[in-house]
């Protein structure tokens, strides 16, 4: 399960290649990516 989640997050280039110097911006992009992954999962099952 963990490997799959990390692979999904690696598809987002901004997270895979960390170019942000500030940790709060990196965390924000991480949260956005997690939200998009969840949204795609919900769309797949309910639409």
PDB file of N, CA, C, O and CB in Angstrom:
ATOM      1  N   UNK A   1       0.818  -1.187   0.000  1.00  0.00           N
ATOM      2  CA  UNK A   1       0.000   0.000   0.000  1.00  0.00           C
ATOM      3  C   UNK A   1       0.871   1.263   0.000  1.00  0.00           C
ATOM      4  O   UNK A   1       0.570   2.227  -0.704  1.00  0.00           O
ATOM      5  CB  UNK A   1      -0.935  -0.009   1.205  1.00  0.00           C
ATOM      6  N   UNK A   2       1.927   1.255   0.776  1.00  0.00           N
ATOM      7  CA  UNK A   2       2.793   2.432   0.856  1.00  0.00           C
ATOM      8  C   UNK A   2       3.505   2.662  -0.472  1.00  0.00           C
ATOM      9  O   UNK A   2       3.613   3.798  -0.932  1.00  0.00           O
ATOM     10  CB  UNK A   2       3.822   2.272   1.992  1.00  0.00           C
ATOM     11  N   UNK A   3       3.991   1.583  -1.090  1.00  0.00           N
ATOM     12  CA  UNK A   3       4.693   1.726  -2.363  1.00  0.00           C
ATOM     13  C   UNK A   3       3.781   2.316  -3.425  1.00  0.00           C
ATOM     14  O   UNK A   3       4.214   3.145  -4.225  1.00  0.00           O
ATOM     15  CB  UNK A   3       5.236   0.377  -2.829  1.00  0.00           C
ATOM     16  N   UNK A   4       2.536   1.902  -3.439  1.00  0.00           N
ATOM     17  CA  UNK A   4       1.578   2.409  -4.413  1.00  0.00           C
ATOM     18  C   UNK A   4       1.337   3.900  -4.207  1.00  0.00           C
ATOM     19  O   UNK A   4       1.290   4.668  -5.169  1.00  0.00           O
ATOM     20  CB  UNK A   4       0.257   1.638  -4.317  1.00  0.00           C
ATOM     21  N   UNK A   5       1.186   4.300  -2.963  1.00  0.00           N
ATOM     22  CA  UNK A   5       0.953   5.716  -2.659  1.00  0.00           C
ATOM     23  C   UNK A   5       2.154   6.564  -3.052  1.00  0.00           C
ATOM     24  O   UNK A   5       1.989   7.646  -3.616  1.00  0.00           O
ATOM     25  CB  UNK A   5       0.646   5.901  -1.167  1.00  0.00           C
ATOM     26  N   UNK A   6       3.349   6.089  -2.764  1.00  0.00           N
ATOM     27  CA  UNK A   6       4.549   6.828  -3.151  1.00  0.00           C
ATOM     28  C   UNK A   6       4.679   6.913  -4.665  1.00  0.00           C
ATOM     29  O   UNK A   6       5.143   7.926  -5.187  1.00  0.00           O
ATOM     30  CB  UNK A   6       5.793   6.173  -2.555  1.00  0.00           C
ATOM     31  N   UNK A   7       4.281   5.878  -5.367  1.00  0.00           N
ATOM     32  CA  UNK A   7       4.319   5.913  -6.832  1.00  0.00           C
ATOM     33  C   UNK A   7       3.322   6.935  -7.370  1.00  0.00           C
ATOM     34  O   UNK A   7       3.620   7.644  -8.330  1.00  0.00           O
ATOM     35  CB  UNK A   7       4.019   4.516  -7.417  1.00  0.00           C
ATOM     36  N   UNK A   8       2.155   7.014  -6.766  1.00  0.00           N
ATOM     37  CA  UNK A   8       1.172   8.009  -7.194  1.00  0.00           C
ATOM     38  C   UNK A   8       1.697   9.421  -6.964  1.00  0.00           C
ATOM     39  O   UNK A   8       1.519  10.299  -7.809  1.00  0.00           O
ATOM     40  CB  UNK A   8      -0.156   7.810  -6.450  1.00  0.00           C
ATOM     41  N   UNK A   9       2.341   9.641  -5.824  1.00  0.00           N
ATOM     42  CA  UNK A   9       2.885  10.967  -5.534  1.00  0.00           C
ATOM     43  C   UNK A   9       4.063  11.293  -6.447  1.00  0.00           C
ATOM     44  O   UNK A   9       4.290  12.461  -6.762  1.00  0.00           O
ATOM     45  CB  UNK A   9       3.318  11.056  -4.069  1.00  0.00           C
ATOM     46  N   UNK A  10       4.805  10.297  -6.869  1.00  0.00           N
ATOM     47  CA  UNK A  10       5.963  10.528  -7.746  1.00  0.00           C
ATOM     48  C   UNK A  10       5.533  10.987  -9.139  1.00  0.00           C
ATOM     49  O   UNK A  10       6.336  11.560  -9.877  1.00  0.00           O
ATOM     50  CB  UNK A  10       6.807   9.252  -7.860  1.00  0.00           C
ATOM     51  N   UNK A  11       4.273  10.741  -9.505  1.00  0.00           N
ATOM     52  CA  UNK A  11       3.795  11.197 -10.811  1.00  0.00           C
ATOM     53  C   UNK A  11       3.674  12.710 -10.883  1.00  0.00           C
ATOM     54  O   UNK A  11       3.624  13.274 -11.976  1.00  0.00           O
ATOM     55  CB  UNK A  11       2.458  10.568 -11.124  1.00  0.00           C
ATOM     56  N   UNK A  12       3.627  13.372  -9.736  1.00  0.00           N
ATOM     57  CA  UNK A  12       3.581  14.826  -9.702  1.00  0.00           C
ATOM     58  C   UNK A  12       5.010  15.341  -9.693  1.00  0.00           C
ATOM     59  O   UNK A  12       5.727  15.187  -8.704  1.00  0.00           O
ATOM     60  CB  UNK A  12       2.784  15.345  -8.462  1.00  0.00           C
ATOM     61  N   UNK A  13       5.415  15.941 -10.774  1.00  0.00           N
ATOM     62  CA  UNK A  13       6.810  16.326 -10.941  1.00  0.00           C
ATOM     63  C   UNK A  13       7.271  17.344  -9.897  1.00  0.00           C
ATOM     64  O   UNK A  13       8.419  17.316  -9.454  1.00  0.00           O
ATOM     65  CB  UNK A  13       7.019  16.887 -12.324  1.00  0.00           C
ATOM     66  N   UNK A  14       6.377  18.227  -9.517  1.00  0.00           N
ATOM     67  CA  UNK A  14       6.761  19.272  -8.564  1.00  0.00           C
ATOM     68  C   UNK A  14       7.151  18.667  -7.220  1.00  0.00           C
ATOM     69  O   UNK A  14       7.952  19.243  -6.483  1.00  0.00           O
ATOM     70  CB  UNK A  14       5.614  20.278  -8.377  1.00  0.00           C
ATOM     71  N   UNK A  15       6.582  17.503  -6.902  1.00  0.00           N
ATOM     72  CA  UNK A  15       6.919  16.836  -5.645  1.00  0.00           C
ATOM     73  C   UNK A  15       8.116  15.912  -5.834  1.00  0.00           C
ATOM     74  O   UNK A  15       8.972  15.812  -4.955  1.00  0.00           O
ATOM     75  CB  UNK A  15       5.713  16.042  -5.113  1.00  0.00           C
ATOM     76  N   UNK A  16       8.177  15.237  -6.978  1.00  0.00           N
ATOM     77  CA  UNK A  16       9.273  14.297  -7.226  1.00  0.00           C
ATOM     78  C   UNK A  16      10.615  15.011  -7.297  1.00  0.00           C
ATOM     79  O   UNK A  16      11.620  14.509  -6.795  1.00  0.00           O
ATOM     80  CB  UNK A  16       9.027  13.526  -8.520  1.00  0.00           C
ATOM     81  N   UNK A  17      10.627  16.182  -7.922  1.00  0.00           N
ATOM     82  CA  UNK A  17      11.838  16.982  -8.010  1.00  0.00           C
ATOM     83  C   UNK A  17      11.633  18.187  -7.113  1.00  0.00           C
ATOM     84  O   UNK A  17      11.014  19.175  -7.509  1.00  0.00           O
ATOM     85  CB  UNK A  17      12.156  17.408  -9.493  1.00  0.00           C
ATOM     86  N   UNK A  18      12.149  18.098  -5.925  1.00  0.00           N
ATOM     87  CA  UNK A  18      11.900  19.167  -4.955  1.00  0.00           C
ATOM     88  C   UNK A  18      12.781  20.365  -5.259  1.00  0.00           C
ATOM     89  O   UNK A  18      14.000  20.317  -5.094  1.00  0.00           O
ATOM     90  CB  UNK A  18      12.149  18.672  -3.517  1.00  0.00           C
ATOM     91  N   UNK A  19      12.153  21.431  -5.700  1.00  0.00           N
ATOM     92  CA  UNK A  19      12.880  22.649  -6.002  1.00  0.00           C
ATOM     93  C   UNK A  19      12.500  23.786  -5.061  1.00  0.00           C
ATOM     94  O   UNK A  19      13.052  24.883  -5.144  1.00  0.00           O
ATOM     95  CB  UNK A  19      12.630  23.059  -7.433  1.00  0.00           C
ATOM     96  N   UNK A  20      11.564  23.519  -4.178  1.00  0.00           N
ATOM     97  CA  UNK A  20      11.120  24.544  -3.235  1.00  0.00           C
ATOM     98  C   UNK A  20      12.082  24.622  -2.057  1.00  0.00           C
ATOM     99  O   UNK A  20      12.486  23.598  -1.505  1.00  0.00           O
ATOM    100  CB  UNK A  20       9.687  24.252  -2.743  1.00  0.00           C
ATOM    101  N   UNK A  21      12.434  25.813  -1.687  1.00  0.00           N
ATOM    102  CA  UNK A  21      13.327  25.987  -0.544  1.00  0.00           C
ATOM    103  C   UNK A  21      12.559  26.016   0.769  1.00  0.00           C
ATOM    104  O   UNK A  21      13.063  25.603   1.813  1.00  0.00           O
ATOM    105  CB  UNK A  21      14.136  27.267  -0.698  1.00  0.00           C
ATOM    106  N   UNK A  22      11.336  26.509   0.695  1.00  0.00           N
ATOM    107  CA  UNK A  22      10.528  26.612   1.910  1.00  0.00           C
ATOM    108  C   UNK A  22       9.716  25.345   2.114  1.00  0.00           C
ATOM    109  O   UNK A  22       9.083  24.843   1.185  1.00  0.00           O
ATOM    110  CB  UNK A  22       9.599  27.834   1.845  1.00  0.00           C
ATOM    111  N   UNK A  23       9.740  24.841   3.323  1.00  0.00           N
ATOM    112  CA  UNK A  23       9.041  23.597   3.642  1.00  0.00           C
ATOM    113  C   UNK A  23       7.530  23.751   3.579  1.00  0.00           C
ATOM    114  O   UNK A  23       6.827  22.799   3.241  1.00  0.00           O
ATOM    115  CB  UNK A  23       9.445  23.114   5.015  1.00  0.00           C
ATOM    116  N   UNK A  24       7.015  24.945   3.903  1.00  0.00           N
ATOM    117  CA  UNK A  24       5.562  25.120   3.897  1.00  0.00           C
ATOM    118  C   UNK A  24       4.994  25.057   2.481  1.00  0.00           C
ATOM    119  O   UNK A  24       3.887  24.558   2.282  1.00  0.00           O
ATOM    120  CB  UNK A  24       5.189  26.449   4.548  1.00  0.00           C
ATOM    121  N   UNK A  25       5.736  25.556   1.502  1.00  0.00           N
ATOM    122  CA  UNK A  25       5.277  25.481   0.113  1.00  0.00           C
ATOM    123  C   UNK A  25       5.315  24.035  -0.373  1.00  0.00           C
ATOM    124  O   UNK A  25       4.399  23.580  -1.058  1.00  0.00           O
ATOM    125  CB  UNK A  25       6.144  26.381  -0.800  1.00  0.00           C
ATOM    126  N   UNK A  26       6.373  23.318  -0.019  1.00  0.00           N
ATOM    127  CA  UNK A  26       6.477  21.905  -0.390  1.00  0.00           C
ATOM    128  C   UNK A  26       5.330  21.105   0.232  1.00  0.00           C
ATOM    129  O   UNK A  26       4.739  20.245  -0.420  1.00  0.00           O
ATOM    130  CB  UNK A  26       7.840  21.324   0.056  1.00  0.00           C
ATOM    131  N   UNK A  27       5.024  21.395   1.489  1.00  0.00           N
ATOM    132  CA  UNK A  27       3.920  20.710   2.159  1.00  0.00           C
ATOM    133  C   UNK A  27       2.592  21.034   1.490  1.00  0.00           C
ATOM    134  O   UNK A  27       1.731  20.162   1.372  1.00  0.00           O
ATOM    135  CB  UNK A  27       3.870  21.096   3.640  1.00  0.00           C
ATOM    136  N   UNK A  28       2.417  22.256   1.058  1.00  0.00           N
ATOM    137  CA  UNK A  28       1.178  22.635   0.377  1.00  0.00           C
ATOM    138  C   UNK A  28       1.014  21.863  -0.925  1.00  0.00           C
ATOM    139  O   UNK A  28      -0.077  21.376  -1.222  1.00  0.00           O
ATOM    140  CB  UNK A  28       1.157  24.142   0.101  1.00  0.00           C
ATOM    141  N   UNK A  29       2.090  21.744  -1.706  1.00  0.00           N
ATOM    142  CA  UNK A  29       2.007  20.963  -2.936  1.00  0.00           C
ATOM    143  C   UNK A  29       1.752  19.486  -2.644  1.00  0.00           C
ATOM    144  O   UNK A  29       1.069  18.803  -3.408  1.00  0.00           O
ATOM    145  CB  UNK A  29       3.289  21.120  -3.749  1.00  0.00           C
ATOM    146  N   UNK A  30       2.292  19.011  -1.562  1.00  0.00           N
ATOM    147  CA  UNK A  30       2.069  17.616  -1.170  1.00  0.00           C
ATOM    148  C   UNK A  30       0.596  17.389  -0.837  1.00  0.00           C
ATOM    149  O   UNK A  30       0.025  16.361  -1.202  1.00  0.00           O
ATOM    150  CB  UNK A  30       2.958  17.239   0.042  1.00  0.00           C
ATOM    151  N   UNK A  31      -0.008  18.337  -0.154  1.00  0.00           N
ATOM    152  CA  UNK A  31      -1.431  18.242   0.193  1.00  0.00           C
ATOM    153  C   UNK A  31      -2.302  18.347  -1.054  1.00  0.00           C
ATOM    154  O   UNK A  31      -3.300  17.635  -1.173  1.00  0.00           O
ATOM    155  CB  UNK A  31      -1.816  19.341   1.200  1.00  0.00           C
ATOM    156  N   UNK A  32      -1.942  19.211  -1.967  1.00  0.00           N
ATOM    157  CA  UNK A  32      -2.700  19.340  -3.218  1.00  0.00           C
ATOM    158  C   UNK A  32      -2.636  18.040  -4.008  1.00  0.00           C
ATOM    159  O   UNK A  32      -3.647  17.582  -4.539  1.00  0.00           O
ATOM    160  CB  UNK A  32      -2.158  20.512  -4.071  1.00  0.00           C
ATOM    161  N   UNK A  33      -1.453  17.449  -4.085  1.00  0.00           N
ATOM    162  CA  UNK A  33      -1.299  16.181  -4.815  1.00  0.00           C
ATOM    163  C   UNK A  33      -2.121  15.081  -4.157  1.00  0.00           C
ATOM    164  O   UNK A  33      -2.773  14.300  -4.850  1.00  0.00           O
ATOM    165  CB  UNK A  33       0.187  15.765  -4.878  1.00  0.00           C
ATOM    166  N   UNK A  34      -2.099  15.010  -2.829  1.00  0.00           N
ATOM    167  CA  UNK A  34      -2.885  13.990  -2.129  1.00  0.00           C
ATOM    168  C   UNK A  34      -4.378  14.208  -2.370  1.00  0.00           C
ATOM    169  O   UNK A  34      -5.126  13.248  -2.552  1.00  0.00           O
ATOM    170  CB  UNK A  34      -2.579  14.011  -0.613  1.00  0.00           C
ATOM    171  N   UNK A  35      -4.809  15.463  -2.373  1.00  0.00           N
ATOM    172  CA  UNK A  35      -6.213  15.756  -2.657  1.00  0.00           C
ATOM    173  C   UNK A  35      -6.613  15.360  -4.064  1.00  0.00           C
ATOM    174  O   UNK A  35      -7.704  14.829  -4.274  1.00  0.00           O
ATOM    175  CB  UNK A  35      -6.489  17.220  -2.451  1.00  0.00           C
ATOM    176  N   UNK A  36      -5.739  15.613  -5.032  1.00  0.00           N
ATOM    177  CA  UNK A  36      -6.033  15.221  -6.415  1.00  0.00           C
ATOM    178  C   UNK A  36      -6.094  13.706  -6.569  1.00  0.00           C
ATOM    179  O   UNK A  36      -6.935  13.186  -7.302  1.00  0.00           O
ATOM    180  CB  UNK A  36      -4.980  15.793  -7.363  1.00  0.00           C
ATOM    181  N   UNK A  37      -5.214  13.006  -5.885  1.00  0.00           N
ATOM    182  CA  UNK A  37      -5.236  11.533  -5.932  1.00  0.00           C
ATOM    183  C   UNK A  37      -6.549  11.022  -5.353  1.00  0.00           C
ATOM    184  O   UNK A  37      -7.181  10.138  -5.932  1.00  0.00           O
ATOM    185  CB  UNK A  37      -4.027  10.928  -5.150  1.00  0.00           C
ATOM    186  N   UNK A  38      -6.959  11.566  -4.227  1.00  0.00           N
ATOM    187  CA  UNK A  38      -8.239  11.153  -3.618  1.00  0.00           C
ATOM    188  C   UNK A  38      -9.412  11.495  -4.519  1.00  0.00           C
ATOM    189  O   UNK A  38     -10.332  10.692  -4.670  1.00  0.00           O
ATOM    190  CB  UNK A  38      -8.427  11.822  -2.247  1.00  0.00           C
ATOM    191  N   UNK A  39      -9.390  12.683  -5.124  1.00  0.00           N
ATOM    192  CA  UNK A  39     -10.472  13.093  -6.019  1.00  0.00           C
ATOM    193  C   UNK A  39     -10.579  12.151  -7.217  1.00  0.00           C
ATOM    194  O   UNK A  39     -11.683  11.772  -7.606  1.00  0.00           O
ATOM    195  CB  UNK A  39     -10.252  14.533  -6.500  1.00  0.00           C
ATOM    196  N   UNK A  40      -9.465  11.778  -7.793  1.00  0.00           N
ATOM    197  CA  UNK A  40      -9.487  10.847  -8.931  1.00  0.00           C
ATOM    198  C   UNK A  40     -10.014   9.483  -8.514  1.00  0.00           C
ATOM    199  O   UNK A  40     -10.728   8.832  -9.277  1.00  0.00           O
ATOM    200  CB  UNK A  40      -8.083  10.702  -9.534  1.00  0.00           C
ATOM    201  N   UNK A  41      -9.668   9.048  -7.311  1.00  0.00           N
ATOM    202  CA  UNK A  41     -10.152   7.767  -6.815  1.00  0.00           C
ATOM    203  C   UNK A  41     -11.666   7.802  -6.626  1.00  0.00           C
ATOM    204  O   UNK A  41     -12.360   6.851  -6.985  1.00  0.00           O
ATOM    205  CB  UNK A  41      -9.458   7.406  -5.496  1.00  0.00           C
ATOM    206  N   UNK A  42     -12.173   8.890  -6.065  1.00  0.00           N
ATOM    207  CA  UNK A  42     -13.618   9.035  -5.856  1.00  0.00           C
ATOM    208  C   UNK A  42     -14.340   9.099  -7.200  1.00  0.00           C
ATOM    209  O   UNK A  42     -15.387   8.474  -7.369  1.00  0.00           O
ATOM    210  CB  UNK A  42     -13.927  10.302  -5.017  1.00  0.00           C
ATOM    211  N   UNK A  43     -13.794   9.844  -8.150  1.00  0.00           N
ATOM    212  CA  UNK A  43     -14.421   9.927  -9.478  1.00  0.00           C
ATOM    213  C   UNK A  43     -14.485   8.554 -10.140  1.00  0.00           C
ATOM    214  O   UNK A  43     -15.479   8.218 -10.784  1.00  0.00           O
ATOM    215  CB  UNK A  43     -13.646  10.909 -10.380  1.00  0.00           C
ATOM    216  N   UNK A  44     -13.451   7.781  -9.983  1.00  0.00           N
ATOM    217  CA  UNK A  44     -13.402   6.445 -10.596  1.00  0.00           C
ATOM    218  C   UNK A  44     -14.504   5.544 -10.058  1.00  0.00           C
ATOM    219  O   UNK A  44     -15.081   4.763 -10.814  1.00  0.00           O
ATOM    220  CB  UNK A  44     -12.039   5.796 -10.352  1.00  0.00           C
ATOM    221  N   UNK A  45     -14.806   5.637  -8.769  1.00  0.00           N
ATOM    222  CA  UNK A  45     -15.769   4.737  -8.157  1.00  0.00           C
ATOM    223  C   UNK A  45     -17.215   5.242  -8.207  1.00  0.00           C
ATOM    224  O   UNK A  45     -18.145   4.437  -8.151  1.00  0.00           O
ATOM    225  CB  UNK A  45     -15.380   4.497  -6.741  1.00  0.00           C
ATOM    226  N   UNK A  46     -17.415   6.538  -8.310  1.00  0.00           N
ATOM    227  CA  UNK A  46     -18.774   7.051  -8.214  1.00  0.00           C
ATOM    228  C   UNK A  46     -19.324   7.642  -9.516  1.00  0.00           C
ATOM    229  O   UNK A  46     -20.497   8.012  -9.572  1.00  0.00           O
ATOM    230  CB  UNK A  46     -18.826   8.085  -7.152  1.00  0.00           C
ATOM    231  N   UNK A  47     -18.508   7.736 -10.548  1.00  0.00           N
ATOM    232  CA  UNK A  47     -19.020   8.256 -11.813  1.00  0.00           C
ATOM    233  C   UNK A  47     -18.851   7.269 -12.895  1.00  0.00           C
ATOM    234  O   UNK A  47     -19.227   7.535 -14.037  1.00  0.00           O
ATOM    235  CB  UNK A  47     -18.346   9.531 -12.190  1.00  0.00           C
TER     236      UNK A  47
END
